[in-house]
Amino acid sequence: MIDTNEFLNTLTEYGFDFYTGVPDSLLKNLCAGISSSVKLSNITAANEGNAVSLACGYYLSSGKPAVVYMQNSGIGNAVNPLLSLADEDVYSIPFLMIVGWRGEPGTSDEPQHKKQGKLTIPLFETMGIPTVVLENDYRKCIEECAEYMEKYSRPIALVIRKNTFSDIPFSKGENNFSLSREESLEIITEHLSENDIIVSTTGKTSRELFEIRERRHQSHRCDFLTVGSMGHTSSIALGISLGTDKTVYCADGDGSFLMHMGSAAVNSVNMGENFRYIVLNNGAHESVGGQQTVGFDVNIPEILAACGFSEVFSVKTADELHEVIEKMKKTPKSAMVIFIKQGSRNNLGRPLLSPQENKKIFMENLIK
């Protein structure tokens, strides 16, 4: 295991002082060290492509390569600026990518990470980006990356295995909201009809929804439990709503909403009477460690209203949610932002259904 602070100090010795990216559970200790450092600048980007672009801009104004951190699932978001901006055939801009290797072959991981794990290094090879798998001799790895960027003025990827970095206590953001995400989902599902559809975002939201149904001995036929595809939950929900007359509720998170915020505008213009949109806003990427988003710094309800949702409700307490969900049921094309605290049960499990099993019973319910 590598001492996280010593690793960051070595990066500083090589001149890396600007960091940006999207948090990853494999990199949570690294992100904690970056966030707590007074010597380093850090921006949690909306998505990985934004982070690559920020790194490119920083290099253009400072002449210094930046560090871009991400989970390997975020490579897809980064492909466009990697190939059309940073590539040697375009501007040839160097930066160090630190990439968490979820689904590494030979390890146990969630189904949505398996294919990405197999293709992580081949994807970089296809793009002409060299990879270095971080080993215990991390100084040599950093030196190799720094020398490559200096010589060729190109990006390089440092790939990180599970349990690579030592623990760093992480100070989660605090808020005064009383509702939890799971309690919010309990109330929402209590008020909906047995035929209403719920599309839940990736991470703990889908895990909690699954367990709520299990506790109540209810079917999962009306739930699409999104795994992977972070930021695309609302688009999935819109597509589902266009193919059915049933009311479709999208239970999204602030991190997912912010990642591809433009979809809110497209959804509002193209949605039908049966579409409802909910953002569970705790101001954090909780499923990967609790790193802060800008969910509390921007006015999400006003953004949704400006995009064209018919009415946008804001909720902060259980009593308000009981009242507002009933109003929402009667208000086509509406949206709701629920302000919640961070946190989940320590014994929170994972869906017992595979993604393909979930798809099968979900489609059997919709397609008669």
ZAZA-381590 format. One record per residue (C-alpha): residue number from 1; x, y, z. Coordinates in nm, 4 decimals. Layout:
BEGIN
<rolo resi="NUM" x="X" y="Y" z="Z"/>
...
//
This chain:
BEGIN
<rolo resi="1" x="0.0000" y="0.0000" z="0.0000"/>
<rolo resi="2" x="0.1274" y="0.3466" z="-0.0909"/>
<rolo resi="3" x="0.1267" y="0.6318" z="0.1600"/>
<rolo resi="4" x="-0.1165" y="0.8789" z="0.0048"/>
<rolo resi="5" x="0.0436" y="1.1946" z="0.1400"/>
<rolo resi="6" x="0.3912" y="1.0855" z="0.0310"/>
<rolo resi="7" x="0.2540" y="1.0109" z="-0.3153"/>
<rolo resi="8" x="0.1005" y="1.3597" z="-0.3373"/>
<rolo resi="9" x="0.4195" y="1.5180" z="-0.2058"/>
<rolo resi="10" x="0.6129" y="1.3452" z="-0.4834"/>
<rolo resi="11" x="0.3709" y="1.4780" z="-0.7425"/>
<rolo resi="12" x="0.4253" y="1.8255" z="-0.5968"/>
<rolo resi="13" x="0.8012" y="1.7828" z="-0.6288"/>
<rolo resi="14" x="0.7478" y="1.7245" z="-0.9996"/>
<rolo resi="15" x="0.5474" y="2.0457" z="-1.0310"/>
<rolo resi="16" x="0.1903" y="1.9139" z="-1.0290"/>
<rolo resi="17" x="-0.0213" y="2.1686" z="-0.8416"/>
<rolo resi="18" x="-0.3556" y="2.1758" z="-1.0260"/>
<rolo resi="19" x="-0.5994" y="1.8842" z="-0.9966"/>
<rolo resi="20" x="-0.9406" y="1.8260" z="-1.1489"/>
<rolo resi="21" x="-1.1668" y="1.5301" z="-1.2101"/>
<rolo resi="22" x="-1.4655" y="1.3257" z="-1.1010"/>
<rolo resi="23" x="-1.4293" y="1.1274" z="-0.7760"/>
<rolo resi="24" x="-1.3904" y="0.7492" z="-0.7746"/>
<rolo resi="25" x="-1.4214" y="0.5039" z="-0.4870"/>
<rolo resi="26" x="-1.0758" y="0.3600" z="-0.5667"/>
<rolo resi="27" x="-0.9313" y="0.7117" z="-0.5468"/>
<rolo resi="28" x="-1.1271" y="0.8379" z="-0.2451"/>
<rolo resi="29" x="-0.8174" y="0.8549" z="-0.0233"/>
<rolo resi="30" x="-0.6259" y="1.0358" z="-0.2946"/>
<rolo resi="31" x="-0.9170" y="1.2789" z="-0.3406"/>
<rolo resi="32" x="-0.9283" y="1.3332" z="0.0371"/>
<rolo resi="33" x="-0.5588" y="1.4203" z="0.0345"/>
<rolo resi="34" x="-0.6002" y="1.6571" z="-0.2581"/>
<rolo resi="35" x="-0.9011" y="1.8298" z="-0.0993"/>
<rolo resi="36" x="-0.7285" y="1.8778" z="0.2374"/>
<rolo resi="37" x="-0.4027" y="2.0132" z="0.0944"/>
<rolo resi="38" x="-0.3436" y="2.3883" z="0.1168"/>
<rolo resi="39" x="-0.0752" y="2.3631" z="-0.1523"/>
<rolo resi="40" x="-0.2922" y="2.2175" z="-0.4260"/>
<rolo resi="41" x="-0.5720" y="2.3644" z="-0.6351"/>
<rolo resi="42" x="-0.8619" y="2.1311" z="-0.7063"/>
<rolo resi="43" x="-1.1864" y="2.1507" z="-0.9041"/>
<rolo resi="44" x="-1.4397" y="1.8676" z="-0.8931"/>
<rolo resi="45" x="-1.5588" y="1.8758" z="-1.2532"/>
<rolo resi="46" x="-1.9117" y="1.8048" z="-1.3743"/>
<rolo resi="47" x="-1.7806" y="1.5209" z="-1.5923"/>
<rolo resi="48" x="-1.4503" y="1.3763" z="-1.7077"/>
<rolo resi="49" x="-1.4513" y="1.5543" z="-2.0435"/>
<rolo resi="50" x="-1.4824" y="1.8844" z="-1.8594"/>
<rolo resi="51" x="-1.1869" y="1.7842" z="-1.6426"/>
<rolo resi="52" x="-0.9683" y="1.7104" z="-1.9472"/>
<rolo resi="53" x="-1.0637" y="2.0486" z="-2.0939"/>
<rolo resi="54" x="-0.9838" y="2.2273" z="-1.7672"/>
<rolo resi="55" x="-0.6436" y="2.0593" z="-1.7643"/>
<rolo resi="56" x="-0.5796" y="2.1699" z="-2.1206"/>
<rolo resi="57" x="-0.6742" y="2.5289" z="-2.0396"/>
<rolo resi="58" x="-0.4504" y="2.5317" z="-1.7328"/>
<rolo resi="59" x="-0.1538" y="2.4122" z="-1.9378"/>
<rolo resi="60" x="-0.2154" y="2.6791" z="-2.2024"/>
<rolo resi="61" x="-0.1947" y="2.9570" z="-1.9434"/>
<rolo resi="62" x="0.0748" y="2.8179" z="-1.7125"/>
<rolo resi="63" x="0.2862" y="2.5800" z="-1.9196"/>
<rolo resi="64" x="0.2430" y="2.3199" z="-1.6437"/>
<rolo resi="65" x="0.0693" y="1.9832" z="-1.6890"/>
<rolo resi="66" x="-0.2284" y="1.9250" z="-1.4607"/>
<rolo resi="67" x="-0.3558" y="1.6057" z="-1.2979"/>
<rolo resi="68" x="-0.6923" y="1.4630" z="-1.4093"/>
<rolo resi="69" x="-0.8438" y="1.1951" z="-1.1847"/>
<rolo resi="70" x="-1.1345" y="0.9685" z="-1.2744"/>
<rolo resi="71" x="-1.2820" y="0.6209" z="-1.2574"/>
<rolo resi="72" x="-1.2195" y="0.4177" z="-1.5732"/>
<rolo resi="73" x="-1.5923" y="0.4382" z="-1.6511"/>
<rolo resi="74" x="-1.5307" y="0.8074" z="-1.7141"/>
<rolo resi="75" x="-1.2948" y="0.7421" z="-2.0046"/>
<rolo resi="76" x="-1.5979" y="0.7493" z="-2.2342"/>
<rolo resi="77" x="-1.6830" y="1.1038" z="-2.1275"/>
<rolo resi="78" x="-1.3221" y="1.2064" z="-2.1849"/>
<rolo resi="79" x="-1.2727" y="1.0574" z="-2.5336"/>
<rolo resi="80" x="-1.3871" y="1.3656" z="-2.7272"/>
<rolo resi="81" x="-1.1425" y="1.6193" z="-2.5778"/>
<rolo resi="82" x="-0.8707" y="1.3548" z="-2.5507"/>
<rolo resi="83" x="-0.8798" y="1.2952" z="-2.9264"/>
<rolo resi="84" x="-0.9969" y="1.6298" z="-3.0661"/>
<rolo resi="85" x="-0.8168" y="1.8665" z="-2.8274"/>
<rolo resi="86" x="-0.5240" y="1.7126" z="-2.6392"/>
<rolo resi="87" x="-0.4084" y="1.4635" z="-2.9050"/>
<rolo resi="88" x="-0.0706" y="1.5122" z="-3.0729"/>
<rolo resi="89" x="-0.2431" y="1.5554" z="-3.4097"/>
<rolo resi="90" x="-0.4311" y="1.8585" z="-3.2741"/>
<rolo resi="91" x="-0.2851" y="2.0747" z="-2.9903"/>
<rolo resi="92" x="-0.0640" y="1.8094" z="-2.8269"/>
<rolo resi="93" x="-0.1265" y="1.9004" z="-2.4629"/>
<rolo resi="94" x="0.0298" y="1.7033" z="-2.1758"/>
<rolo resi="95" x="-0.1411" y="1.6134" z="-1.8482"/>
<rolo resi="96" x="-0.1322" y="1.3223" z="-1.6072"/>
<rolo resi="97" x="-0.4457" y="1.1089" z="-1.5877"/>
<rolo resi="98" x="-0.4902" y="0.9095" z="-1.2659"/>
<rolo resi="99" x="-0.7491" y="0.6417" z="-1.3386"/>
<rolo resi="100" x="-0.9143" y="0.4010" z="-1.0953"/>
<rolo resi="101" x="-0.9164" y="0.0512" z="-1.2440"/>
<rolo resi="102" x="-1.2638" y="-0.0740" z="-1.1514"/>
<rolo resi="103" x="-1.3327" y="-0.4241" z="-1.2837"/>
<rolo resi="104" x="-0.9662" y="-0.5125" z="-1.3263"/>
<rolo resi="105" x="-0.9519" y="-0.8627" z="-1.4765"/>
<rolo resi="106" x="-0.9131" y="-1.1248" z="-1.2078"/>
<rolo resi="107" x="-1.0821" y="-0.9155" z="-0.9378"/>
<rolo resi="108" x="-1.4384" y="-0.9237" z="-0.8043"/>
<rolo resi="109" x="-1.6464" y="-0.6197" z="-0.8935"/>
<rolo resi="110" x="-1.9916" y="-0.5004" z="-0.9920"/>
<rolo resi="111" x="-2.1320" y="-0.6112" z="-1.3319"/>
<rolo resi="112" x="-2.1214" y="-0.2613" z="-1.4797"/>
<rolo resi="113" x="-1.7433" y="-0.2505" z="-1.4283"/>
<rolo resi="114" x="-1.6470" y="-0.5822" z="-1.5875"/>
<rolo resi="115" x="-1.6330" y="-0.4768" z="-1.9525"/>
<rolo resi="116" x="-1.4753" y="-0.1422" z="-1.8690"/>
<rolo resi="117" x="-1.2098" y="-0.3207" z="-1.6630"/>
<rolo resi="118" x="-1.1176" y="-0.5474" z="-1.9524"/>
<rolo resi="119" x="-1.0943" y="-0.2573" z="-2.1958"/>
<rolo resi="120" x="-0.9285" y="0.0101" z="-1.9829"/>
<rolo resi="121" x="-0.5746" y="-0.0351" z="-2.1107"/>
<rolo resi="122" x="-0.6778" y="-0.1340" z="-2.4671"/>
<rolo resi="123" x="-0.8916" y="0.1841" z="-2.4888"/>
<rolo resi="124" x="-0.5936" y="0.4008" z="-2.4003"/>
<rolo resi="125" x="-0.3756" y="0.2066" z="-2.6435"/>
<rolo resi="126" x="-0.6293" y="0.2646" z="-2.9215"/>
<rolo resi="127" x="-0.6195" y="0.6389" z="-2.8485"/>
<rolo resi="128" x="-0.2397" y="0.6383" z="-2.8506"/>
<rolo resi="129" x="-0.2192" y="0.7227" z="-2.4794"/>
<rolo resi="130" x="0.0447" y="0.5181" z="-2.2934"/>
<rolo resi="131" x="-0.0443" y="0.3652" z="-1.9575"/>
<rolo resi="132" x="0.1602" y="0.2984" z="-1.6465"/>
<rolo resi="133" x="0.0088" y="0.0703" z="-1.3820"/>
<rolo resi="134" x="0.1058" y="0.2201" z="-1.0469"/>
<rolo resi="135" x="0.3373" y="-0.0036" z="-0.8486"/>
<rolo resi="136" x="0.4892" y="0.0295" z="-0.5007"/>
<rolo resi="137" x="0.7877" y="0.2079" z="-0.6543"/>
<rolo resi="138" x="0.5626" y="0.5037" z="-0.7216"/>
<rolo resi="139" x="0.8496" y="0.7521" z="-0.7529"/>
<rolo resi="140" x="0.9765" y="0.5651" z="-1.0563"/>
<rolo resi="141" x="0.6231" y="0.5596" z="-1.2036"/>
<rolo resi="142" x="0.5782" y="0.9347" z="-1.1531"/>
<rolo resi="143" x="0.9221" y="1.0045" z="-1.2954"/>
<rolo resi="144" x="0.8398" y="0.7949" z="-1.6033"/>
<rolo resi="145" x="0.5154" y="0.9864" z="-1.6577"/>
<rolo resi="146" x="0.6789" y="1.3262" z="-1.6079"/>
<rolo resi="147" x="0.9619" y="1.2449" z="-1.8497"/>
<rolo resi="148" x="0.7143" y="1.1261" z="-2.1131"/>
<rolo resi="149" x="0.5098" y="1.4463" z="-2.0926"/>
<rolo resi="150" x="0.8217" y="1.6611" z="-2.1048"/>
<rolo resi="151" x="0.9570" y="1.4773" z="-2.4093"/>
<rolo resi="152" x="0.6395" y="1.4325" z="-2.6152"/>
<rolo resi="153" x="0.3941" y="1.6936" z="-2.4829"/>
<rolo resi="154" x="0.1138" y="1.4362" z="-2.4659"/>
<rolo resi="155" x="-0.1205" y="1.2926" z="-2.2004"/>
<rolo resi="156" x="-0.0284" y="0.9763" z="-2.0138"/>
<rolo resi="157" x="-0.2420" y="0.7578" z="-1.7841"/>
<rolo resi="158" x="-0.1412" y="0.6257" z="-1.4436"/>
<rolo resi="159" x="-0.3741" y="0.3306" z="-1.3709"/>
<rolo resi="160" x="-0.4607" y="0.2601" z="-1.0069"/>
<rolo resi="161" x="-0.5556" y="-0.0804" z="-0.8648"/>
<rolo resi="162" x="-0.7955" y="-0.1345" z="-0.5746"/>
<rolo resi="163" x="-0.6552" y="-0.0683" z="-0.2247"/>
<rolo resi="164" x="-0.3496" y="0.1121" z="-0.3573"/>
<rolo resi="165" x="-0.3569" y="0.4193" z="-0.1307"/>
<rolo resi="166" x="-0.3430" y="0.4445" z="0.2479"/>
<rolo resi="167" x="-0.6446" y="0.5782" z="0.4371"/>
<rolo resi="168" x="-0.6898" y="0.9502" z="0.4843"/>
<rolo resi="169" x="-0.9748" y="1.0738" z="0.7041"/>
<rolo resi="170" x="-1.2228" y="1.2524" z="0.4832"/>
<rolo resi="171" x="-1.4305" y="1.5397" z="0.6167"/>
<rolo resi="172" x="-1.7719" y="1.5203" z="0.4556"/>
<rolo resi="173" x="-1.9718" y="1.8358" z="0.4005"/>
<rolo resi="174" x="-2.2346" y="1.8989" z="0.6648"/>
<rolo resi="175" x="-2.5858" y="2.0327" z="0.6150"/>
<rolo resi="176" x="-2.8890" y="2.0813" z="0.8349"/>
<rolo resi="177" x="-3.1399" y="1.8862" z="0.6284"/>
<rolo resi="178" x="-3.3356" y="1.6208" z="0.8143"/>
<rolo resi="179" x="-3.4406" y="1.3874" z="0.5341"/>
<rolo resi="180" x="-3.2228" y="1.0996" z="0.4230"/>
<rolo resi="181" x="-3.2258" y="0.9622" z="0.0695"/>
<rolo resi="182" x="-3.3699" y="0.6299" z="0.1817"/>
<rolo resi="183" x="-3.6448" y="0.7981" z="0.3838"/>
<rolo resi="184" x="-3.7297" y="1.0115" z="0.0803"/>
<rolo resi="185" x="-3.7573" y="0.7023" z="-0.1383"/>
<rolo resi="186" x="-3.9745" y="0.5332" z="0.1267"/>
<rolo resi="187" x="-4.2193" y="0.8249" z="0.1190"/>
<rolo resi="188" x="-4.2214" y="0.8548" z="-0.2600"/>
<rolo resi="189" x="-4.2903" y="0.4859" z="-0.3197"/>
<rolo resi="190" x="-4.5559" y="0.4866" z="-0.0476"/>
<rolo resi="191" x="-4.7566" y="0.7460" z="-0.2403"/>
<rolo resi="192" x="-4.7176" y="0.6141" z="-0.5955"/>
<rolo resi="193" x="-4.9571" y="0.3680" z="-0.7548"/>
<rolo resi="194" x="-4.8551" y="0.0064" z="-0.8054"/>
<rolo resi="195" x="-4.8179" y="0.0657" z="-1.1805"/>
<rolo resi="196" x="-4.6079" y="0.3834" z="-1.1704"/>
<rolo resi="197" x="-4.2567" y="0.3416" z="-1.3110"/>
<rolo resi="198" x="-3.9419" y="0.4503" z="-1.1250"/>
<rolo resi="199" x="-3.6055" y="0.4899" z="-1.2954"/>
<rolo resi="200" x="-3.3389" y="0.5288" z="-1.0257"/>
<rolo resi="201" x="-2.9892" y="0.6629" z="-1.0691"/>
<rolo resi="202" x="-2.6756" y="0.4561" z="-1.0250"/>
<rolo resi="203" x="-2.5239" y="0.3939" z="-0.6832"/>
<rolo resi="204" x="-2.6970" y="0.3999" z="-0.3479"/>
<rolo resi="205" x="-3.0289" y="0.5306" z="-0.4814"/>
<rolo resi="206" x="-3.0929" y="0.2111" z="-0.6759"/>
<rolo resi="207" x="-2.9608" y="-0.0021" z="-0.3898"/>
<rolo resi="208" x="-3.1997" y="0.1607" z="-0.1445"/>
<rolo resi="209" x="-3.4968" y="0.1373" z="-0.3803"/>
<rolo resi="210" x="-3.4320" y="-0.2349" z="-0.4242"/>
<rolo resi="211" x="-3.4223" y="-0.2931" z="-0.0483"/>
<rolo resi="212" x="-3.7401" y="-0.0905" z="0.0084"/>
<rolo resi="213" x="-3.9254" y="-0.3194" z="-0.2318"/>
<rolo resi="214" x="-3.7761" y="-0.6247" z="-0.0636"/>
<rolo resi="215" x="-3.8837" y="-0.5119" z="0.2836"/>
<rolo resi="216" x="-4.2365" y="-0.4585" z="0.1583"/>
<rolo resi="217" x="-4.2399" y="-0.7864" z="-0.0324"/>
<rolo resi="218" x="-4.3170" y="-0.5911" z="-0.3503"/>
<rolo resi="219" x="-4.2283" y="-0.6768" z="-0.7069"/>
<rolo resi="220" x="-3.9426" y="-0.5004" z="-0.8852"/>
<rolo resi="221" x="-4.1341" y="-0.5020" z="-1.2141"/>
<rolo resi="222" x="-4.1877" y="-0.1222" z="-1.2120"/>
<rolo resi="223" x="-3.8288" y="-0.0290" z="-1.1225"/>
<rolo resi="224" x="-3.5405" y="0.0233" z="-1.3614"/>
<rolo resi="225" x="-3.2328" y="0.0152" z="-1.1383"/>
<rolo resi="226" x="-2.9698" y="0.1987" z="-1.3381"/>
<rolo resi="227" x="-2.6160" y="0.0678" z="-1.2965"/>
<rolo resi="228" x="-2.3269" y="0.2520" z="-1.4578"/>
<rolo resi="229" x="-2.4037" y="0.5196" z="-1.7210"/>
<rolo resi="230" x="-2.3654" y="0.7961" z="-1.4615"/>
<rolo resi="231" x="-2.5410" y="1.1157" z="-1.5670"/>
<rolo resi="232" x="-2.7738" y="0.9490" z="-1.8154"/>
<rolo resi="233" x="-3.0558" y="0.8387" z="-1.5853"/>
<rolo resi="234" x="-3.2951" y="1.1144" z="-1.6923"/>
<rolo resi="235" x="-3.2422" y="1.0354" z="-2.0601"/>
<rolo resi="236" x="-3.3159" y="0.6678" z="-1.9947"/>
<rolo resi="237" x="-3.6315" y="0.7720" z="-1.8115"/>
<rolo resi="238" x="-3.7388" y="1.0021" z="-2.0940"/>
<rolo resi="239" x="-3.6937" y="0.7229" z="-2.3468"/>
<rolo resi="240" x="-3.9005" y="0.4884" z="-2.1321"/>
<rolo resi="241" x="-4.1750" y="0.7477" z="-2.0924"/>
<rolo resi="242" x="-4.2031" y="0.7902" z="-2.4684"/>
<rolo resi="243" x="-4.2790" y="0.4209" z="-2.5129"/>
<rolo resi="244" x="-4.5500" y="0.3812" z="-2.2479"/>
<rolo resi="245" x="-4.8635" y="0.5508" z="-2.1183"/>
<rolo resi="246" x="-4.7661" y="0.4760" z="-1.7583"/>
<rolo resi="247" x="-4.6366" y="0.7600" z="-1.5412"/>
<rolo resi="248" x="-4.2566" y="0.7538" z="-1.5232"/>
<rolo resi="249" x="-4.0675" y="0.9013" z="-1.2274"/>
<rolo resi="250" x="-3.6942" y="0.9582" z="-1.2572"/>
<rolo resi="251" x="-3.5120" y="0.9526" z="-0.9209"/>
<rolo resi="252" x="-3.1823" y="1.1259" z="-0.9967"/>
<rolo resi="253" x="-2.8954" y="1.2591" z="-0.7850"/>
<rolo resi="254" x="-2.7305" y="1.6004" z="-0.7898"/>
<rolo resi="255" x="-2.4000" y="1.4565" z="-0.9161"/>
<rolo resi="256" x="-2.5772" y="1.2778" z="-1.1999"/>
<rolo resi="257" x="-2.7871" y="1.5851" z="-1.2826"/>
<rolo resi="258" x="-2.4814" y="1.8098" z="-1.2961"/>
<rolo resi="259" x="-2.2771" y="1.5651" z="-1.5038"/>
<rolo resi="260" x="-2.4976" y="1.6104" z="-1.8114"/>
<rolo resi="261" x="-2.7146" y="1.9058" z="-1.7153"/>
<rolo resi="262" x="-2.8040" y="1.9800" z="-2.0773"/>
<rolo resi="263" x="-3.0320" y="1.6758" z="-2.0763"/>
<rolo resi="264" x="-3.2742" y="1.8691" z="-1.8520"/>
<rolo resi="265" x="-3.3400" y="2.1117" z="-2.1357"/>
<rolo resi="266" x="-3.3857" y="1.8345" z="-2.3918"/>
<rolo resi="267" x="-3.6084" y="1.6356" z="-2.1561"/>
<rolo resi="268" x="-3.8358" y="1.9287" z="-2.0785"/>
<rolo resi="269" x="-3.8937" y="2.0044" z="-2.4469"/>
<rolo resi="270" x="-3.9600" y="1.6427" z="-2.5455"/>
<rolo resi="271" x="-4.1345" y="1.4934" z="-2.2421"/>
<rolo resi="272" x="-4.4967" y="1.3912" z="-2.2437"/>
<rolo resi="273" x="-4.7667" y="1.4298" z="-1.9807"/>
<rolo resi="274" x="-4.6443" y="1.1139" z="-1.8052"/>
<rolo resi="275" x="-4.2918" y="1.2342" z="-1.7190"/>
<rolo resi="276" x="-4.1869" y="1.3418" z="-1.3665"/>
<rolo resi="277" x="-3.8343" y="1.4326" z="-1.2579"/>
<rolo resi="278" x="-3.6911" y="1.4165" z="-0.9038"/>
<rolo resi="279" x="-3.3440" y="1.5273" z="-0.7905"/>
<rolo resi="280" x="-3.2224" y="1.3951" z="-0.4548"/>
<rolo resi="281" x="-2.9730" y="1.6669" z="-0.3682"/>
<rolo resi="282" x="-2.7218" y="1.6060" z="-0.0881"/>
<rolo resi="283" x="-2.4459" y="1.8177" z="-0.2412"/>
<rolo resi="284" x="-2.2120" y="1.5208" z="-0.2712"/>
<rolo resi="285" x="-2.0887" y="1.2266" z="-0.4758"/>
<rolo resi="286" x="-2.1820" y="1.0028" z="-0.1839"/>
<rolo resi="287" x="-2.1584" y="0.6638" z="-0.3535"/>
<rolo resi="288" x="-1.7850" y="0.7106" z="-0.4173"/>
<rolo resi="289" x="-1.6823" y="0.8765" z="-0.0919"/>
<rolo resi="290" x="-1.8854" y="1.1906" z="-0.0234"/>
<rolo resi="291" x="-1.6818" y="1.4466" z="-0.2173"/>
<rolo resi="292" x="-1.8720" y="1.7725" z="-0.2596"/>
<rolo resi="293" x="-2.0574" y="1.8728" z="-0.5749"/>
<rolo resi="294" x="-2.1853" y="2.2227" z="-0.6498"/>
<rolo resi="295" x="-2.5396" y="2.0983" z="-0.5810"/>
<rolo resi="296" x="-2.5856" y="2.3490" z="-0.2988"/>
<rolo resi="297" x="-2.4021" y="2.6304" z="-0.4779"/>
<rolo resi="298" x="-2.6345" y="2.6536" z="-0.7772"/>
<rolo resi="299" x="-3.0125" y="2.6863" z="-0.7758"/>
<rolo resi="300" x="-3.1250" y="2.3539" z="-0.9228"/>
<rolo resi="301" x="-3.4995" y="2.4308" z="-0.8875"/>
<rolo resi="302" x="-3.4582" y="2.7531" z="-1.0857"/>
<rolo resi="303" x="-3.2508" y="2.5742" z="-1.3501"/>
<rolo resi="304" x="-3.5263" y="2.3153" z="-1.3961"/>
<rolo resi="305" x="-3.7915" y="2.5876" z="-1.4097"/>
<rolo resi="306" x="-3.5895" y="2.7781" z="-1.6711"/>
<rolo resi="307" x="-3.5591" y="2.4582" z="-1.8753"/>
<rolo resi="308" x="-3.9379" y="2.4427" z="-1.9008"/>
<rolo resi="309" x="-4.0734" y="2.1996" z="-1.6418"/>
<rolo resi="310" x="-4.4357" y="2.2928" z="-1.5755"/>
<rolo resi="311" x="-4.3854" y="2.3296" z="-1.2011"/>
<rolo resi="312" x="-4.0822" y="2.2708" z="-0.9819"/>
<rolo resi="313" x="-4.1272" y="2.1812" z="-0.6158"/>
<rolo resi="314" x="-3.8624" y="2.2152" z="-0.3419"/>
<rolo resi="315" x="-3.8776" y="1.9879" z="-0.0392"/>
<rolo resi="316" x="-3.6742" y="1.9813" z="0.2835"/>
<rolo resi="317" x="-3.8828" y="1.7849" z="0.5349"/>
<rolo resi="318" x="-4.0804" y="1.4623" z="0.5484"/>
<rolo resi="319" x="-4.4072" y="1.6468" z="0.6013"/>
<rolo resi="320" x="-4.3429" y="1.8596" z="0.2934"/>
<rolo resi="321" x="-4.2589" y="1.5527" z="0.0876"/>
<rolo resi="322" x="-4.5817" y="1.3744" z="0.1834"/>
<rolo resi="323" x="-4.7747" y="1.6804" z="0.0663"/>
<rolo resi="324" x="-4.5724" y="1.7619" z="-0.2452"/>
<rolo resi="325" x="-4.5580" y="1.4109" z="-0.3907"/>
<rolo resi="326" x="-4.9377" y="1.4120" z="-0.3995"/>
<rolo resi="327" x="-4.9299" y="1.7434" z="-0.5879"/>
<rolo resi="328" x="-4.6652" y="1.6115" z="-0.8232"/>
<rolo resi="329" x="-4.8759" y="1.3092" z="-0.9097"/>
<rolo resi="330" x="-5.1428" y="1.5479" z="-1.0402"/>
<rolo resi="331" x="-4.9006" y="1.7816" z="-1.2203"/>
<rolo resi="332" x="-4.7796" y="1.6586" z="-1.5608"/>
<rolo resi="333" x="-4.4264" y="1.7499" z="-1.6670"/>
<rolo resi="334" x="-4.3308" y="1.8554" z="-1.3147"/>
<rolo resi="335" x="-4.0055" y="1.8280" z="-1.1225"/>
<rolo resi="336" x="-3.9036" y="1.8176" z="-0.7586"/>
<rolo resi="337" x="-3.5763" y="1.8815" z="-0.5777"/>
<rolo resi="338" x="-3.5449" y="1.7127" z="-0.2375"/>
<rolo resi="339" x="-3.2723" y="1.8561" z="-0.0155"/>
<rolo resi="340" x="-3.1287" y="1.5707" z="0.1895"/>
<rolo resi="341" x="-2.8471" y="1.4932" z="0.4289"/>
<rolo resi="342" x="-2.5587" y="1.2634" z="0.3459"/>
<rolo resi="343" x="-2.5432" y="0.9139" z="0.4829"/>
<rolo resi="344" x="-2.6712" y="0.5612" z="0.4342"/>
<rolo resi="345" x="-2.7036" y="0.2453" z="0.6385"/>
<rolo resi="346" x="-2.3829" y="0.0543" z="0.7028"/>
<rolo resi="347" x="-2.5651" y="-0.2687" z="0.6172"/>
<rolo resi="348" x="-2.7046" y="-0.1398" z="0.2877"/>
<rolo resi="349" x="-2.6955" y="-0.4286" z="0.0438"/>
<rolo resi="350" x="-2.6872" y="-0.4530" z="-0.3330"/>
<rolo resi="351" x="-2.9626" y="-0.5666" z="-0.5709"/>
<rolo resi="352" x="-2.9972" y="-0.9437" z="-0.5828"/>
<rolo resi="353" x="-3.1176" y="-0.9171" z="-0.9429"/>
<rolo resi="354" x="-2.8599" y="-0.9014" z="-1.2196"/>
<rolo resi="355" x="-2.8991" y="-0.6127" z="-1.4678"/>
<rolo resi="356" x="-3.0337" y="-0.8559" z="-1.7293"/>
<rolo resi="357" x="-3.2847" y="-0.9998" z="-1.4812"/>
<rolo resi="358" x="-3.3977" y="-0.6482" z="-1.3941"/>
<rolo resi="359" x="-3.4374" y="-0.5682" z="-1.7634"/>
<rolo resi="360" x="-3.6379" y="-0.8852" z="-1.8265"/>
<rolo resi="361" x="-3.9044" y="-0.8347" z="-1.5581"/>
<rolo resi="362" x="-3.9192" y="-0.4619" z="-1.6299"/>
<rolo resi="363" x="-3.9845" y="-0.5116" z="-2.0003"/>
<rolo resi="364" x="-4.2315" y="-0.7948" z="-1.9385"/>
<rolo resi="365" x="-4.4331" y="-0.5478" z="-1.7324"/>
<rolo resi="366" x="-4.4312" y="-0.2790" z="-2.0039"/>
<rolo resi="367" x="-4.4558" y="-0.4853" z="-2.3206"/>
<rolo resi="368" x="-4.7672" y="-0.7013" z="-2.3239"/>
//
